[in-house]
Amino acid sequence: MPNIALDLGEQVASFGVKSAYGEPQDVDGVSITPVALTWSGFGGGADQDNTGGGGGGGMSIPLGVYVRREEGMRFEPNLVTLLAVAIPFVCVAGRALARVIRALKK
């Protein structure tokens, strides 16, 4: 019986940079390369009767694109993702700052 978890682990290990950076595309004379934050996980197991199972999953969050023009290359972030990350961060930072200020007043 093949070990599915090991097979999946070997396949995922080969993804590497290819899963975070997409293939460059040419759009109207401009080269763009998509960038994403990716991660995946797999697991498996068996019991004493040599029956078992496995599973896995992954996620990809688009961060933005690298844009190459004649004047150079620059990163253009995905604003929706930036807001989705920034709003909770600002909320937590604001609460922490309020607690620090309250503690310093005492």
N, C-alpha and C positions, 0 to 999 in steps of 0.2 A: 504494500500500500504506500503510495507516494506521500511525502510529508508536504502538505499543501502550504502550511505556514512558512516553511523554509523556501519553497518555490516562490511564493509571493514576496517574501523578504528580499530575495535575490533580484527579482524584477524591479521592485521599488528602489533598491539601492542604485540601480542603473539610471534612474530618472535624473537625479542630481540637478544641475543647472538647467537642463531642458524643461523641467517642470516650472521653474520660476521665471525663465525668460523665453518668450515665444519667438517664433521665426520672424526675422525682419521682413517687413512688407513695404513695398513702394506705392505711395499714394500721391498722385499729382507731383511727381518729382521729389517727394520728401520720403525719406526712409524712416519708418517707425518700428520700434521693438517693444512689444508689450511686456510689462513686468508685473508679477503677482507674488504674493506670499502664499506658499503652499506647504501643507503638511499632510501626512497620512499615517495610519497605524493599522496593524494587523495582529491578530492573535489566534491561537488555536489550542486545542488540547485533546486529550484522550483519557478514557477511564481504563479500568482493569480489563474490561472485555475488548479492548482495542477499538472501541467505537468512540467517536468524538466529532468535533466540528471546528469550524473556524469562522472568522469574519474579519471584516476590515472596513475602513472608511477613509475618507480624505476630504480636504477642504482647500479651496483656492479663493483668495481675496485679491481682486485686481487693484494694484497700487497706482498704476499710471503707465506712461510710455516714455521711452527715450526717443527723441525726435532729432534726426540728423538732417541739417540743412547745409547750404553752402557756407554760411557763417559759423557753423560749428554744431556741436551736439549739446542738448540740454534735456533735463527730465521734466516732464509735465505730469503732475499728480492727478489722480482721479479724485475730483472734489467731493463726490458722494462718499467715497471711502474715507477721505480725510475728515469730513464732518462726522461720520459715524464713529471714528476713533477719537476725535477731538472733544466732542460733547461730553462723554463720560469722564474723560481726563480732566477737563476744565471743572466739572462738577466736583470730582474728588479733590482736586487741588484747591478749589475754593473752600470746601469743608475743612480741609487740613489747615489752611491758612487761618480760617476763622477760629479754629481750636487753639492754634499757636498764639494768636492775638489775645484770645480770652485767657489763656494760661499766663501770658506775660503781664496782663493787667492785674492779676491777683497778687 
